[in-house]
Amino acid sequence: MGLVMYLAFSINSNWSATFFRFNVIFSMLNFNMALQYFYVYFFDKDATEWKKSILINAITFAVMGSLILGAAFIGYEIGLYFILSFAAIFIVLPTVYRYTIKQKKVNLPHLIERLNLLVIIFFGELLITLGKFFKDFDWKGMSGIFYTGSLFLYYILHFEKMADHHKETKKWNVLIFTHYFIFIGLSLKTLSVEFTLENEISYLMNWIIQYISLVIIIAMLFINIMVIGKTKYKYGIWFFLLEIAISSLGFGLEFLNINSINQNFLIAAIQITALISSLLIYLKIKDKKAE
């Protein structure tokens, strides 16, 4: 926990200044995970059935920790590219080696619950950052809160209403990988607002990032429903394109006064409301057809 807290304090807008410290701590976290897996591999007699999987994970974390530590000593200018490459490789790697180990049936409701909890944390970070913009309890502050809450409702509708929590599927890993991008999308939203507050980026760049991150989230939710959605709620590409069109319309309206952050979030709140409305109408139509 101490390492995680120290890691969190190493994250700021000037990553070059904390690059070495951040990655040394991050490598220590990976070594810690590797040691735990090695301990189970050598000393836990009840883990015999999963020996191969445990050993692979132990080696993976040990190698990743070593590579990150090496990149930290190389320095920010070059080491950054190594770090990004390592991250991409180790995100994809479990999909490659999972076919070589014994597969255990995944508790899908439990997996969805854990992913939802992580998403809640990211939404909380976004809400805290927005609070720096809207300190007064007025329509401007309410628009920021409404924007975040509506986006969260849009996400929850896909999993609480449209997802089949008891579906038999071997593609559960798709949920994990799509949530990587959902986390990235929410992080982009948070960082974009934070950097705008610190005058690191312009209002125009902030809105472009907000739009791109929203499209990422919409696309990942679409993929999730294709994998675990209830049959009657699986929507085709036409509805996905409709959602993108609604998002694009909101994006275009921002250029009426791009330098007004209050207007930005007001239009964003209306944009998310339109997305939720279209989704609720779609669900209502599907429910009537199923009767």
Phi, psi and omega per residue, in radians:
M1 nan -0.678 3.107
G2 -1.082 -0.712 3.109
L3 -1.117 -0.722 -3.140
V4 -1.116 -0.737 3.119
M5 -1.127 -0.738 3.122
Y6 -1.136 -0.647 3.103
L7 -1.096 -0.753 -3.126
A8 -1.091 -0.672 -3.138
F9 -1.277 -0.180 3.125
S10 -1.591 0.022 -3.138
I11 -1.703 2.074 3.059
N12 -2.689 -3.094 -3.085
S13 -1.264 -0.310 3.114
N14 -1.894 1.298 -3.024
W15 -1.179 -0.432 -3.141
S16 -1.064 -0.532 -3.121
A17 -1.311 -0.476 -3.091
T18 -2.000 0.186 -3.075
F19 -1.000 -0.858 -3.102
F20 -1.107 -0.865 -3.103
R21 -1.078 -0.797 -3.118
F22 -1.028 -0.845 -3.036
N23 -1.338 -0.492 3.026
V24 -1.126 -0.790 3.105
I25 -1.130 -0.718 -3.141
F26 -1.110 -0.682 3.098
S27 -1.142 -0.646 3.107
M28 -1.121 -0.631 3.074
L29 -1.111 -0.690 3.105
N30 -1.175 -0.709 3.084
F31 -1.108 -0.652 3.101
N32 -1.075 -0.765 3.100
M33 -1.122 -0.713 3.133
A34 -1.082 -0.751 3.128
L35 -1.088 -0.666 3.115
Q36 -1.130 -0.739 3.115
Y37 -1.164 -0.724 3.110
F38 -1.110 -0.666 3.115
Y39 -1.065 -0.818 3.131
V40 -1.114 -0.699 -3.105
Y41 -1.085 -0.736 -3.046
F42 -1.578 -0.459 -2.976
F43 -2.086 -0.262 -3.130
D44 -1.609 1.866 -3.100
K45 -1.271 -0.337 -3.128
D46 -1.433 -0.111 -3.084
A47 -1.703 0.325 -3.077
T48 -0.983 -0.707 -3.069
E49 -1.128 -0.430 -3.045
W50 -2.023 0.415 -3.088
K51 -0.975 -0.814 -3.074
K52 -1.117 -0.783 3.136
S53 -1.101 -0.739 -3.130
I54 -1.116 -0.746 -3.137
L55 -1.134 -0.730 3.125
I56 -1.064 -0.769 3.131
N57 -1.148 -0.677 3.121
A58 -1.087 -0.818 -3.141
I59 -1.145 -0.702 -3.139
T60 -1.037 -0.844 -3.138
F61 -1.172 -0.633 3.129
A62 -1.148 -0.776 3.130
V63 -1.145 -0.767 -3.141
M64 -1.087 -0.748 3.100
G65 -1.055 -0.724 3.141
S66 -1.145 -0.748 -3.127
L67 -1.162 -0.725 3.124
I68 -1.137 -0.714 3.118
L69 -1.106 -0.718 3.101
G70 -1.100 -0.732 3.128
A71 -1.134 -0.588 3.125
A72 -1.097 -0.688 -3.131
F73 -1.348 -0.405 3.088
I74 -1.154 -0.640 3.127
G75 1.982 2.877 -3.009
Y76 -1.130 -0.787 -3.002
E77 -1.001 -0.749 -3.130
I78 -1.802 -0.676 -3.074
G79 -1.052 -0.518 -3.138
L80 -1.015 -0.738 -3.122
Y81 -1.179 -0.617 3.071
F82 -1.142 -0.755 -3.134
I83 -1.055 -0.809 3.139
L84 -1.106 -0.671 3.109
S85 -1.156 -0.764 3.122
F86 -1.069 -0.737 -3.124
A87 -1.061 -0.786 -3.140
A88 -1.107 -0.745 -3.113
I89 -1.135 -0.804 -3.047
F90 -1.360 -0.261 2.997
I91 -1.300 -0.698 -3.104
V92 -1.413 -0.505 -3.019
L93 -0.921 -0.769 -3.139
P94 -1.004 -0.553 3.102
T95 -1.165 -0.545 -3.119
V96 -1.311 -0.860 -3.030
Y97 -1.532 -0.141 -3.126
R98 -1.170 -0.389 3.127
Y99 -1.354 -0.204 -3.128
T100 -1.648 -0.068 -3.112
I101 -2.097 2.848 -3.129
K102 -1.170 2.254 -3.114
Q103 -1.610 2.358 3.091
K104 -1.912 2.476 -3.139
K105 -1.025 2.268 -3.081
V106 -1.545 2.374 3.051
N107 -1.388 1.633 -3.024
L108 -1.052 -0.794 3.101
P109 -1.020 -0.656 3.129
H110 -1.173 -0.735 3.129
L111 -1.097 -0.797 3.132
I112 -1.074 -0.723 3.130
E113 -1.056 -0.771 -3.123
R114 -1.160 -0.709 3.117
L115 -1.146 -0.704 3.103
N116 -1.075 -0.695 3.136
L117 -1.127 -0.686 3.092
L118 -1.136 -0.702 3.114
V119 -1.089 -0.693 3.107
I120 -1.023 -0.695 3.115
I121 -1.076 -0.772 -3.140
F122 -1.154 -0.663 3.074
F123 -1.143 -0.645 3.091
G124 -1.072 -0.727 3.096
E125 -1.086 -0.713 3.121
L126 -1.110 -0.742 -3.120
L127 -1.140 -0.694 3.118
I128 -1.106 -0.733 3.132
T129 -1.156 -0.709 3.105
L130 -1.103 -0.523 3.133
G131 -1.058 -0.440 3.108
K132 -1.238 -0.482 3.102
F133 -1.377 -0.776 -3.001
F134 -1.936 1.509 -3.083
K135 -1.489 -0.390 -3.122
D136 -1.727 2.565 3.135
F137 -1.498 1.402 3.120
D138 -2.377 -2.957 -3.076
W139 -1.102 -0.507 3.136
K140 -1.204 -0.789 3.094
G141 -1.152 -0.676 3.140
M142 -1.134 -0.599 3.132
S143 -1.136 -0.675 3.095
G144 -1.161 -0.751 3.112
I145 -1.149 -0.754 -3.132
F146 -1.117 -0.672 3.110
Y147 -1.045 -0.863 -3.125
T148 -1.148 -0.797 -3.140
G149 -1.102 -0.687 -3.134
S150 -1.191 -0.676 3.099
L151 -1.130 -0.674 3.092
F152 -1.147 -0.713 3.097
L153 -1.084 -0.699 3.107
Y154 -1.046 -0.734 3.103
Y155 -1.147 -0.835 -3.069
I156 -1.105 -0.639 3.130
L157 -0.996 -0.640 -3.131
H158 -1.147 -0.570 -3.059
F159 -1.735 -0.582 -3.122
E160 -1.476 -0.547 -3.076
K161 -1.811 -0.767 -2.963
M162 -1.659 -0.449 -3.078
A163 -1.406 2.491 3.043
D164 -1.673 1.780 -3.033
H165 -1.225 -0.226 -3.094
H166 -2.015 0.327 -3.121
K167 -1.292 2.410 3.063
E168 -1.445 1.998 -3.139
T169 -2.567 2.535 3.055
K170 -1.742 0.065 -3.097
K171 -1.778 0.482 -3.128
W172 -1.059 -0.466 -3.137
N173 -1.133 -0.399 3.092
V174 -1.079 -0.658 3.122
L175 -1.065 -0.709 -3.123
I176 -1.151 -0.802 -3.081
F177 -1.238 -0.628 3.081
T178 -1.169 -0.555 3.113
H179 -1.265 -0.434 2.985
Y180 -0.969 -0.803 -3.098
F181 -1.284 -0.563 3.041
I182 -1.111 -0.735 3.085
F183 -1.089 -0.721 3.115
I184 -1.106 -0.746 3.129
G185 -1.062 -0.793 3.126
L186 -1.178 -0.643 3.103
S187 -1.146 -0.687 3.092
L188 -1.069 -0.721 3.101
K189 -1.061 -0.807 -3.116
T190 -1.130 -0.840 -3.110
L191 -1.148 -0.647 3.127
S192 -1.077 -0.769 3.104
V193 -1.133 -0.742 3.141
E194 -1.086 -0.784 -3.130
F195 -1.197 -0.577 3.064
T196 -1.139 -0.708 3.117
L197 -1.078 -0.619 -3.118
E198 -1.601 0.138 -3.140
N199 1.044 0.532 3.094
E200 -1.460 -0.509 3.098
I201 -2.322 2.817 -3.122
S202 -1.432 2.914 3.068
Y203 -1.086 -0.611 3.116
L204 -1.099 -0.835 3.138
M205 -1.117 -0.663 3.095
N206 -1.029 -0.799 -3.095
W207 -1.215 -0.611 3.070
I208 -1.086 -0.776 3.125
I209 -1.137 -0.710 3.115
Q210 -1.059 -0.704 -3.140
Y211 -1.191 -0.832 -3.130
I212 -1.066 -0.760 -3.134
S213 -1.137 -0.625 3.103
L214 -1.157 -0.736 3.105
V215 -1.085 -0.693 3.097
I216 -1.043 -0.816 -3.119
I217 -1.109 -0.778 3.126
I218 -1.055 -0.775 -3.123
A219 -1.119 -0.723 -3.123
M220 -1.202 -0.642 3.087
L221 -1.162 -0.645 3.077
F222 -1.051 -0.786 3.127
I223 -1.123 -0.734 3.133
N224 -1.022 -0.766 -3.127
I225 -1.200 -0.544 3.060
M226 -1.109 -0.513 -3.081
V227 -1.565 -0.825 -3.029
I228 -2.125 0.192 -3.097
G229 -1.262 2.638 3.011
K230 -1.116 2.505 -3.040
T231 -0.936 -0.741 -3.068
K232 -1.267 -0.296 -3.091
Y233 -1.791 -0.074 -3.126
K234 -1.166 2.028 -3.103
Y235 -1.719 2.643 -3.118
G236 -1.431 -3.102 -3.090
I237 -1.133 -0.449 -3.117
W238 -1.103 -0.702 -3.131
F239 -1.256 -0.640 3.072
F240 -1.044 -0.768 3.130
L241 -1.156 -0.583 3.071
L242 -1.101 -0.751 3.114
E243 -1.099 -0.699 3.103
I244 -1.151 -0.676 3.131
A245 -1.107 -0.731 3.105
I246 -1.089 -0.742 3.117
S247 -1.114 -0.712 -3.121
S248 -1.177 -0.619 3.100
L249 -1.109 -0.779 3.084
G250 -1.081 -0.678 3.107
F251 -1.069 -0.743 -3.133
G252 -1.173 -0.648 -3.124
L253 -1.125 -0.446 -3.125
E254 -1.106 -0.447 -3.073
F255 -1.296 -0.072 3.039
L256 -1.122 -0.587 3.083
N257 -2.744 1.317 -2.977
I258 -1.152 -0.398 -3.078
N259 -1.539 0.083 3.108
S260 -1.765 1.832 -3.120
I261 -1.156 -0.557 3.114
N262 -1.140 -0.756 3.107
Q263 -1.153 -0.649 3.131
N264 -0.963 -0.880 -3.078
F265 -1.306 -0.481 3.067
L266 -1.155 -0.806 3.108
I267 -1.166 -0.654 3.107
A268 -1.085 -0.696 3.113
A269 -1.126 -0.726 3.095
I270 -1.138 -0.672 3.124
Q271 -1.054 -0.841 3.136
I272 -1.153 -0.647 3.095
T273 -1.069 -0.699 3.105
A274 -1.134 -0.669 3.106
L275 -1.122 -0.784 3.130
I276 -1.115 -0.733 -3.127
S277 -1.079 -0.780 3.127
S278 -1.111 -0.658 3.133
L279 -1.193 -0.737 3.130
L280 -1.141 -0.677 3.087
I281 -1.111 -0.746 3.111
Y282 -1.052 -0.789 -3.141
L283 -1.126 -0.668 3.128
K284 -1.117 -0.747 3.121
I285 -1.100 -0.758 -3.138
K286 -1.145 -0.657 3.116
D287 -1.130 -0.704 3.137
K288 -1.168 -0.665 3.118
K289 -1.169 -0.531 -3.108
A290 -1.370 -0.274 -3.109
E291 -1.241 nan nan
